[in-house]
Amino acid sequence: MSTHNADPRAELKRQAAIEAADMVKEGMVVGLGSGSTSAFMIEELGRRWAEGLRFCAIPTSEHSAEQARSHGIKLVTFATHPEIDIDIDGADEVERGTLNLIKGLGGALFREKIVAAASRRFVVVVDDSKLVDRLGARVPVPVEVASFGWTSTARRLEALGARVTQRLDRSGNVFVTDGGNMILDCHFGEIADSEKLQLQLDRVVGVIETGLFIGRTSEVIVATAGGLQRLRAS
Ligand code: 5RP
């Protein structure tokens, strides 16, 4: 694929993705993440599939499903495969130490969290620009909400301290997730207690899921100019 060429971090993303793809072994059930780093991972798994590696996969977005199908990778569902051996996905921010995440700038957070929750190992692939000391420092928390009554939901999110913006697509239309919902990007600034915030957001009526991934990460593969680093949850 040549679609990542405009991204100056693309080569680092590719290196992290290839390292993670190496963790996929014969016969595994694999969660396929979404976003540009995950796309490199799916591309690499497609190459290994062509060489004869056999596994099956549950994708976290229609886009990743389409890419996997284009390589002939076997896709399955939770109905036949309720447990996933390894889920490999990108992130928008990774908090040093806790390895808690913000995900969902690509809009796939709901399926991504369902797949991560069903996985024995959740491996995150990033370049080092994604590492932060505190979540929320650079990106908003994407929150998937029902379209019905969304302005009311937005008000309740603002009451929790967020500046809320409705996600639009590249054409300026309302962004619609694979589940048919919308995303409100909630700018909190640096989040002092992300676990508490997650609980508060979960209680807001109209919220379907949030991009805060707390206590889910098994390992982070970080690509830096000086080489790859592996961070494990302590
Ligand atoms: C999509 C996501 C992505 O994993 C996240 O946005 C990272 O994307 P990229 O690898 O393109 O930087 O959470 O919902």
Residues whose N, C-alpha, C, O or C-beta is under 5 A from the ligand:
A	BS01	5RP	S34 G35 S36 T37 S38 D89 G90 A91 D92 K103 G104 L105 G106 G107 A108 L109
